[in-house]
Amino acid sequence: MTIILIVEDEFLTREYLGDVLERAGHLVIEATNADKAIEILETRNDIRIIITDVNMPGSMDGLKLAEAVRRRWPPIKVIIATGKNTLRSGQISESTQLLPKPYGPDEILALIGRS
């Protein structure tokens, strides 16, 4: 069982993703923005994967969250879910994976399996 933090401000998307991951046997923790995600990461040392949206309210977007996680918690794998094909190679680290929207359960679980 992998502990996964979902960072997504859209309720239905967060619920869908959480349901897919929990059915696959993972433990899911949810945050509605990057600020809340950082608070959770500061209190837990068992999170192994973060799946984050790019566009969210708060002090940072998903790209900045991924950068912060790389600096402070380098062992945590980061997956960025995005519906925009405008991300350039310099915007994400080589170890960050992209999950193109729209996505289905197979795409999610395949990406988790490679993390």
DSSP file (Angstrom, degrees, kcal/mol; ACC not computed):
  #  RESIDUE AA STRUCTURE BP1 BP2  ACC     N-H-->O    O-->H-N    N-H-->O    O-->H-N    TCO  KAPPA ALPHA  PHI   PSI    X-CA   Y-CA   Z-CA
    1    1 A M              0   0    0      0, 0.0     2,-0.4     0, 0.0    25,-0.2   0.000 360.0 360.0 360.0 127.0    0.0    0.0    0.0
    2    2 A T        -     0   0    0     23,-0.0    25,-1.9    46,-0.0     2,-0.6  -0.845 360.0-132.2-103.1 139.8    1.4    3.4   -1.1
    3    3 A I  E     -a   27   0A   0     43,-0.5    45,-2.6    -2,-0.4    46,-1.4  -0.841  29.5-171.4 -95.0 122.5    0.3    6.6    0.7
    4    4 A I  E     -ab  28  49A   0     23,-2.9    25,-2.6    -2,-0.6     2,-0.6  -0.942  16.8-149.3-122.2 132.0   -0.6    9.2   -1.9
    5    5 A L  E     -ab  29  50A   0     44,-2.8    46,-2.7    -2,-0.4     2,-0.5  -0.896  12.2-158.3-100.1 119.9   -1.4   12.9   -1.4
    6    6 A I  E     -ab  30  51A   0     23,-3.0    25,-2.5    -2,-0.6     2,-0.6  -0.872   4.9-168.6 -97.8 126.6   -3.9   14.3   -3.9
    7    7 A V  E     +ab  31  52A   0     44,-3.1    46,-2.2    -2,-0.5     2,-0.3  -0.908  31.8 134.5-118.4 101.7   -3.7   18.0   -4.3
    8    8 A E        -     0   0    0     23,-2.2    25,-0.1    -2,-0.6    48,-0.1  -0.978  43.2-158.4-153.4 129.1   -6.8   19.2   -6.3
    9    9 A D  S    S+     0   0    0     -2,-0.3     2,-0.7    46,-0.3    -1,-0.1   0.708  74.0  88.3 -85.6 -19.9   -9.2   22.0   -5.8
   10   10 A E     >  -     0   0    0      1,-0.2     4,-2.6     2,-0.0     5,-0.2  -0.707  68.6-152.0 -82.7 117.1  -12.0   20.5   -7.9
   11   11 A F  H  > S+     0   0    0     -2,-0.7     4,-2.8     1,-0.2     5,-0.2   0.910  91.4  47.3 -55.6 -50.5  -14.1   18.3   -5.6
   12   12 A L  H  > S+     0   0    0      1,-0.2     4,-2.4     2,-0.2    -1,-0.2   0.885 113.5  47.9 -64.5 -38.8  -15.3   15.8   -8.3
   13   13 A T  H  > S+     0   0    0      2,-0.2     4,-2.6     1,-0.2     5,-0.2   0.923 112.9  48.9 -65.3 -43.7  -11.9   15.3   -9.7
   14   14 A R  H  X S+     0   0    0     -4,-2.6     4,-2.4     1,-0.2    -2,-0.2   0.910 113.1  47.4 -62.0 -43.5  -10.4   14.8   -6.3
   15   15 A E  H  X S+     0   0    0     -4,-2.8     4,-2.5    -5,-0.2    -2,-0.2   0.911 112.6  49.0 -64.6 -43.7  -13.1   12.3   -5.4
   16   16 A Y  H  X S+     0   0    0     -4,-2.4     4,-2.4    -5,-0.2    -2,-0.2   0.949 113.9  45.1 -61.1 -50.2  -12.7   10.4   -8.7
   17   17 A L  H  X S+     0   0    0     -4,-2.6     4,-2.3     1,-0.2    -2,-0.2   0.913 113.7  49.9 -62.5 -43.7   -8.9   10.2   -8.3
   18   18 A G  H  X S+     0   0    0     -4,-2.4     4,-2.7    -5,-0.2     5,-0.2   0.901 110.1  50.9 -61.0 -41.7   -9.2    9.1   -4.7
   19   19 A D  H  X S+     0   0    0     -4,-2.5     4,-2.4     2,-0.2    -2,-0.2   0.923 110.1  49.1 -63.0 -45.3  -11.7    6.4   -5.5
   20   20 A V  H  X S+     0   0    0     -4,-2.4     4,-1.0     1,-0.2    -1,-0.2   0.926 115.3  44.3 -59.3 -45.5   -9.5    5.0   -8.3
   21   21 A L  H  <>S+     0   0    0     -4,-2.3     5,-2.3     1,-0.2    -2,-0.2   0.894 112.9  49.5 -70.4 -40.5   -6.5    4.9   -6.0
   22   22 A E  H ><5S+     0   0    0     -4,-2.7     3,-1.8     1,-0.2    -1,-0.2   0.896 107.7  54.6 -66.6 -39.1   -8.3    3.5   -3.0
   23   23 A R  H 3<5S+     0   0    0     -4,-2.4    -1,-0.2     1,-0.3    -2,-0.2   0.794 105.0  55.5 -62.8 -26.7   -9.9    0.7   -5.1
   24   24 A A  T 3<5S-     0   0    0     -4,-1.0    -1,-0.3    -3,-0.2    -2,-0.2   0.422 128.8 -98.9 -85.7   1.0   -6.3   -0.2   -6.2
   25   25 A G  T < 5S+     0   0    0     -3,-1.8     2,-0.2     1,-0.3    -3,-0.2   0.569  78.8 132.3  97.9   9.7   -5.3   -0.6   -2.5
   26   26 A H      < -     0   0    0     -5,-2.3     2,-0.5   -25,-0.2    -1,-0.3  -0.615  56.4-123.6 -93.2 154.8   -3.6    2.8   -1.9
   27   27 A L  E     -a    3   0A   0    -25,-1.9   -23,-2.9    -2,-0.2     2,-0.4  -0.864  31.5-154.8 -94.4 128.4   -4.2    5.1    1.1
   28   28 A V  E     -a    4   0A   0     -2,-0.5     2,-0.4   -25,-0.2   -23,-0.2  -0.884  15.8-173.5-113.6 135.5   -5.2    8.5    0.0
   29   29 A I  E     -a    5   0A   0    -25,-2.6   -23,-3.0    -2,-0.4     2,-0.4  -0.958  18.8-147.2-119.2 142.1   -4.9   11.9    1.7
   30   30 A E  E     +a    6   0A   0     -2,-0.4     2,-0.3   -25,-0.2   -23,-0.2  -0.887  18.6 177.7-120.0 144.4   -6.5   14.9    0.2
   31   31 A A  E     -a    7   0A   0    -25,-2.5   -23,-2.2    -2,-0.4     3,-0.1  -0.994  22.4-149.3-137.5 142.9   -5.6   18.6    0.1
   32   32 A T  S    S+     0   0    0     -2,-0.3     2,-0.3   -25,-0.2   -25,-0.1   0.581  80.4   7.5 -89.4 -10.1   -7.5   21.3   -1.8
   33   33 A N  S  > S-     0   0    0     23,-0.1     4,-1.9   -25,-0.1    25,-0.1  -0.970  80.8 -96.3-159.6 173.3   -4.4   23.5   -2.5
   34   34 A A  H  > S+     0   0    0     26,-0.5     4,-2.5    23,-0.5     5,-0.2   0.840 117.3  58.4 -66.6 -34.5   -0.7   23.6   -2.3
   35   35 A D  H  > S+     0   0    0      1,-0.2     4,-1.9     2,-0.2    -1,-0.2   0.933 109.1  44.7 -61.8 -45.0   -0.6   25.4    1.1
   36   36 A K  H  > S+     0   0    0      1,-0.2     4,-2.3     2,-0.2    -1,-0.2   0.880 110.7  55.7 -64.8 -38.2   -2.6   22.7    2.7
   37   37 A A  H  X S+     0   0    0     -4,-1.9     4,-2.7     1,-0.2    -2,-0.2   0.915 106.3  49.9 -61.0 -43.1   -0.4   20.0    1.0
   38   38 A I  H  X S+     0   0    0     -4,-2.5     4,-2.0     2,-0.2    -1,-0.2   0.913 108.9  52.7 -62.2 -42.4    2.7   21.6    2.5
   39   39 A E  H  X S+     0   0    0     -4,-1.9     4,-0.6     1,-0.2    -1,-0.2   0.918 111.4  46.6 -58.2 -43.8    1.0   21.6    6.0
   40   40 A I  H >X S+     0   0    0     -4,-2.3     3,-1.3     1,-0.2     4,-1.0   0.927 110.8  51.5 -64.9 -45.4    0.3   17.9    5.6
   41   41 A L  H 3< S+     0   0    0     -4,-2.7     3,-0.3     1,-0.3    -1,-0.2   0.824 104.5  57.8 -62.6 -31.6    3.8   17.1    4.4
   42   42 A E  H 3< S+     0   0    0     -4,-2.0    -1,-0.3     1,-0.2    -2,-0.2   0.683 112.9  39.7 -72.0 -17.0    5.3   18.9    7.4
   43   43 A T  H << S+     0   0    0     -3,-1.3     2,-0.4    -4,-0.6    -1,-0.2   0.496 112.4  57.6-109.6  -6.1    3.4   16.6    9.7
   44   44 A R     <  -     0   0    0     -4,-1.0    -1,-0.1    -3,-0.3     3,-0.1  -0.960  44.5-177.4-129.2 144.0    3.8   13.2    7.9
   45   45 A N  S    S+     0   0    0     -2,-0.4    -1,-0.1     1,-0.1    -4,-0.1   0.175  75.4  74.1-119.2  16.7    6.8   11.2    6.8
   46   46 A D        +     0   0    0    -44,-0.0   -43,-0.5   -42,-0.0     2,-0.4   0.390  61.0 113.3-111.5   2.7    4.9    8.4    5.1
   47   47 A I        +     0   0    0      1,-0.2   -43,-0.2    -6,-0.1     3,-0.1  -0.627  33.2 172.3 -78.3 130.4    3.7   10.0    1.9
   48   48 A R        +     0   0    0    -45,-2.6    29,-2.6    -2,-0.4     2,-0.4   0.677  60.8  31.4-110.6 -26.0    5.4    8.5   -1.1
   49   49 A I  E     -bc   4  77A   0    -46,-1.4   -44,-2.8    27,-0.2     2,-0.4  -0.995  57.3-161.9-138.8 141.1    3.6   10.1   -4.1
   50   50 A I  E     -bc   5  78A   0     27,-2.6    29,-3.1    -2,-0.4     2,-0.5  -0.988   2.2-166.6-119.1 131.7    1.9   13.4   -4.7
   51   51 A I  E     +bc   6  79A   0    -46,-2.7   -44,-3.1    -2,-0.4     2,-0.4  -0.979  21.7 177.7-113.8 118.5   -0.6   13.9   -7.6
   52   52 A T  E     -bc   7  80A   0     27,-2.7    29,-3.1    -2,-0.5   -44,-0.2  -0.930  28.1-132.0-126.7 145.5   -1.2   17.6   -8.1
   53   53 A D  E     - c   0  81A   0    -46,-2.2    29,-0.2    -2,-0.4     3,-0.1  -0.452  20.6-134.0 -78.1 163.1   -3.2   19.8  -10.4
   54   54 A V  S    S+     0   0    0     27,-0.8     8,-3.0     1,-0.2     2,-0.7   0.936  88.4  54.6 -84.0 -54.6   -1.4   22.7  -12.0
   55   55 A N  S    S+     0   0    0      6,-0.2   -46,-0.3     7,-0.1    -1,-0.2  -0.725  70.5 140.9 -91.4 114.2   -4.0   25.5  -11.5
   56   56 A M        -     0   0    0     -2,-0.7   -23,-0.1    -3,-0.1     2,-0.1  -0.981  49.9-105.2-145.7 155.0   -5.1   25.9   -7.9
   57   57 A P  S    S+     0   0    0      0, 0.0   -23,-0.5     0, 0.0     2,-0.2  -0.367  75.5  60.9 -73.1 162.8   -6.0   28.8   -5.6
   58   58 A G  S    S-     0   0    0      1,-0.1    -2,-0.1   -25,-0.1     3,-0.0  -0.676 103.6 -45.5 116.0-169.8   -3.5   29.7   -2.9
   59   59 A S  S    S+     0   0    0     -2,-0.2     2,-0.3     1,-0.1    -1,-0.1   0.635 118.9  25.2 -78.9 -14.0    0.0   31.0   -2.7
   60   60 A M        -     0   0    0     -3,-0.2   -26,-0.5     4,-0.0   -25,-0.2  -0.997  68.6-133.6-148.7 153.3    1.4   28.5   -5.3
   61   61 A D     >  -     0   0    0     -2,-0.3     4,-2.2   -28,-0.1    -6,-0.2  -0.294  46.3 -86.9 -92.2-175.8    0.3   26.4   -8.2
   62   62 A G  H  > S+     0   0    0     -8,-3.0     4,-2.5     1,-0.2    -8,-0.2   0.821 126.0  55.5 -65.2 -31.9    1.1   22.8   -8.8
   63   63 A L  H  > S+     0   0    0     -9,-0.3     4,-1.9     2,-0.2    -1,-0.2   0.915 110.5  44.7 -66.8 -42.6    4.4   23.6  -10.6
   64   64 A K  H  > S+     0   0    0      2,-0.2     4,-2.4     1,-0.2    -2,-0.2   0.862 111.9  53.5 -69.1 -35.1    5.6   25.5   -7.6
   65   65 A L  H  X S+     0   0    0     -4,-2.2     4,-2.6     2,-0.2     5,-0.2   0.938 107.7  50.5 -62.4 -45.8    4.4   22.8   -5.3
   66   66 A A  H  X S+     0   0    0     -4,-2.5     4,-2.2     1,-0.2    -2,-0.2   0.897 111.0  49.4 -58.8 -41.2    6.4   20.2   -7.3
   67   67 A E  H  X S+     0   0    0     -4,-1.9     4,-1.8     2,-0.2    -1,-0.2   0.911 111.0  49.3 -63.6 -44.0    9.5   22.4   -7.0
   68   68 A A  H  X S+     0   0    0     -4,-2.4     4,-2.6     1,-0.2     5,-0.3   0.897 110.7  50.1 -63.7 -40.7    9.0   22.8   -3.3
   69   69 A V  H  X S+     0   0    0     -4,-2.6     4,-2.8     1,-0.2     7,-0.2   0.908 107.8  53.8 -64.9 -41.5    8.6   19.1   -2.8
   70   70 A R  H  < S+     0   0    0     -4,-2.2    -1,-0.2    -5,-0.2    -2,-0.2   0.899 114.0  42.5 -58.8 -40.8   11.8   18.4   -4.8
   71   71 A R  H  < S+     0   0    0     -4,-1.8    -2,-0.2     2,-0.1    -1,-0.2   0.920 127.7  26.7 -72.9 -44.2   13.7   20.7   -2.5
   72   72 A R  H  < S+     0   0    0     -4,-2.6    -3,-0.2     1,-0.2    -2,-0.2   0.805 135.4  23.2 -94.2 -31.9   12.3   19.7    0.8
   73   73 A W    ><  +     0   0    0     -4,-2.8     3,-2.0    -5,-0.3    -1,-0.2  -0.517  66.1 169.5-134.2  65.5   11.2   16.1    0.3
   74   74 A P  T 3  S+     0   0    0      0, 0.0    -1,-0.1     0, 0.0    -4,-0.1   0.742  72.1  62.1 -57.8 -27.4   13.2   14.7   -2.6
   75   75 A P  T 3  S+     0   0    0      0, 0.0     2,-0.3     0, 0.0    -5,-0.1   0.739  82.6  97.3 -71.3 -17.0   12.2   11.0   -2.1
   76   76 A I  S <  S-     0   0    0     -3,-2.0     2,-0.3    -7,-0.2   -27,-0.2  -0.558  74.5-133.9 -75.8 128.9    8.6   11.9   -2.8
   77   77 A K  E     -c   49   0A   0    -29,-2.6   -27,-2.6    -2,-0.3     2,-0.5  -0.601  18.5-151.2 -79.2 140.4    7.5   11.2   -6.4
   78   78 A V  E     -c   50   0A   0     17,-0.4    19,-2.4    -2,-0.3     2,-0.5  -0.959  12.9-173.4-119.8 131.0    5.4   14.0   -8.0
   79   79 A I  E     -cd  51  97A   0    -29,-3.1   -27,-2.7    -2,-0.5     2,-0.6  -0.990  11.6-154.7-119.9 126.2    2.9   13.6  -10.7
   80   80 A I  E     -cd  52  98A   0     17,-3.1    19,-3.0    -2,-0.5     2,-0.5  -0.903   3.9-154.3-105.4 120.2    1.4   16.7  -12.3
   81   81 A A  E     +cd  53  99A   0    -29,-3.1   -27,-0.8    -2,-0.6     2,-0.4  -0.818  26.6 164.7 -92.4 124.9   -2.1   16.3  -13.8
   82   82 A T  E     - d   0 100A   0     17,-1.7    19,-2.7    -2,-0.5   -29,-0.0  -1.000  40.0-163.6-145.7 142.9   -2.7   18.9  -16.5
   83   83 A G  S    S+     0   0    0     -2,-0.4     2,-0.4    17,-0.2    -1,-0.1   0.376  73.8  90.0 -98.7   0.8   -5.1   19.5  -19.3
   84   84 A K    >   -     0   0    0      1,-0.1     3,-0.5     2,-0.0    17,-0.0  -0.834  59.3-159.9-104.1 134.7   -2.8   22.0  -20.9
   85   85 A N  T 3  S+     0   0    0     -2,-0.4    -1,-0.1     1,-0.2    -2,-0.0   0.039  73.2  95.0 -94.8  26.0   -0.2   21.0  -23.5
   86   86 A T  T 3   +     0   0    0      2,-0.1     2,-0.3     0, 0.0    -1,-0.2   0.414  47.3 118.7 -99.7   1.7    1.7   24.2  -22.8
   87   87 A L    <   -     0   0    0     -3,-0.5     2,-0.2     2,-0.0    -5,-0.0  -0.533  53.5-149.2 -70.8 129.7    4.2   22.9  -20.2
   88   88 A R    >>  -     0   0    0     -2,-0.3     3,-2.3     1,-0.1     4,-0.5  -0.648  25.2-107.7 -98.2 158.2    7.7   23.3  -21.5
   89   89 A S  G >4 S+     0   0    0      1,-0.3     3,-0.7    -2,-0.2    -1,-0.1   0.800 117.5  56.1 -56.6 -32.3   10.6   21.0  -20.6
   90   90 A G  G 34 S+     0   0    0      1,-0.2    -1,-0.3     3,-0.0     4,-0.0   0.587  93.8  70.5 -77.0  -8.7   12.2   23.5  -18.4
   91   91 A Q  G <4 S+     0   0    0     -3,-2.3     2,-0.3     2,-0.1    -1,-0.2   0.709 102.1  38.0 -83.2 -19.7    9.1   24.0  -16.3
   92   92 A I  S << S-     0   0    0     -3,-0.7     2,-0.1    -4,-0.5    -1,-0.0  -0.940  85.7-109.4-130.5 152.9    9.3   20.5  -14.6
   93   93 A S    >   -     0   0    0     -2,-0.3     3,-1.4     1,-0.1    -2,-0.1  -0.370  32.7-111.7 -75.8 160.3   12.1   18.4  -13.3
   94   94 A E  T 3  S+     0   0    0      1,-0.3    -1,-0.1    -2,-0.1    -4,-0.0   0.780 117.4  56.0 -62.8 -26.4   13.1   15.2  -15.1
   95   95 A S  T 3  S+     0   0    0      2,-0.1   -17,-0.4   -18,-0.0     2,-0.4   0.573  88.0  93.4 -85.4  -8.0   11.8   13.2  -12.2
   96   96 A T    <   -     0   0    0     -3,-1.4     2,-0.3   -19,-0.1   -17,-0.2  -0.692  66.8-148.3 -85.8 136.8    8.3   14.7  -12.3
   97   97 A Q  E     -d   79   0A   0    -19,-2.4   -17,-3.1    -2,-0.4     2,-0.4  -0.782   4.7-134.9-106.3 149.9    5.8   12.8  -14.3
   98   98 A L  E     -d   80   0A   0     -2,-0.3   -17,-0.2   -19,-0.2   -19,-0.0  -0.846   9.1-164.3-104.8 140.0    2.9   14.3  -16.3
   99   99 A L  E     -d   81   0A   0    -19,-3.0   -17,-1.7    -2,-0.4     2,-0.1  -0.915  22.4-142.6-119.3  99.1   -0.7   12.9  -16.2
  100  100 A P  E     -d   82   0A   0      0, 0.0   -17,-0.2     0, 0.0   -19,-0.1  -0.379  28.2 -97.0 -67.5 137.4   -2.5   14.4  -19.2
  101  101 A K  S    S+     0   0    0    -19,-2.7     2,-0.1    -2,-0.1     3,-0.0  -0.755 102.8  47.3 -93.4 145.8   -6.2   15.3  -18.7
  102  102 A P  S    S+     0   0    0      0, 0.0     2,-0.3     0, 0.0    -1,-0.0   0.600  82.8 167.8 -75.8 150.8   -8.6   13.8  -19.3
  103  103 A Y        -     0   0    0     -2,-0.1    -2,-0.1    -4,-0.1    -4,-0.0  -0.912  22.3-148.1-129.5 156.7   -7.3   10.5  -17.8
  104  104 A G     >  -     0   0    0     -2,-0.3     4,-2.0    -3,-0.0     3,-0.3  -0.629  39.6 -90.6-114.7 176.2   -8.9    7.2  -17.0
  105  105 A P  H  > S+     0   0    0      0, 0.0     4,-2.7     0, 0.0     5,-0.3   0.865 122.5  56.3 -56.7 -39.3   -8.1    4.6  -14.2
  106  106 A D  H  > S+     0   0    0      1,-0.2     4,-2.2     2,-0.2     5,-0.2   0.910 108.1  47.0 -62.3 -42.1   -5.6    2.7  -16.4
  107  107 A E  H  > S+     0   0    0     -3,-0.3     4,-2.0     2,-0.2    -1,-0.2   0.912 113.7  48.5 -65.9 -42.0   -3.5    5.8  -17.1
  108  108 A I  H  X S+     0   0    0     -4,-2.0     4,-2.4     1,-0.2    -2,-0.2   0.958 114.5  43.8 -61.3 -51.7   -3.5    6.8  -13.4
  109  109 A L  H  X S+     0   0    0     -4,-2.7     4,-2.3     1,-0.2    -1,-0.2   0.839 111.3  54.3 -68.3 -33.3   -2.6    3.3  -12.2
  110  110 A A  H  X S+     0   0    0     -4,-2.2     4,-1.2    -5,-0.3    -1,-0.2   0.918 110.9  46.4 -64.7 -41.9    0.1    2.8  -14.9
  111  111 A L  H  X S+     0   0    0     -4,-2.0     4,-0.6     2,-0.2     3,-0.3   0.894 111.5  50.7 -67.9 -39.7    1.8    6.1  -13.8
  112  112 A I  H >< S+     0   0    0     -4,-2.4     3,-1.0     1,-0.2    -1,-0.2   0.903 107.2  55.5 -62.7 -40.7    1.6    5.1  -10.1
  113  113 A G  H 3< S+     0   0    0     -4,-2.3    -1,-0.2     1,-0.3    -2,-0.2   0.793 107.9  48.4 -63.0 -28.7    3.1    1.8  -11.0
  114  114 A R  H 3<        0   0    0     -4,-1.2    -1,-0.3    -3,-0.3    -2,-0.2   0.538 360.0 360.0 -87.6  -7.5    6.1    3.5  -12.6
  115  115 A S    <<        0   0    0     -3,-1.0    -1,-0.2    -4,-0.6    -2,-0.2   0.473 360.0 360.0 -82.8 360.0    6.6    5.9   -9.6
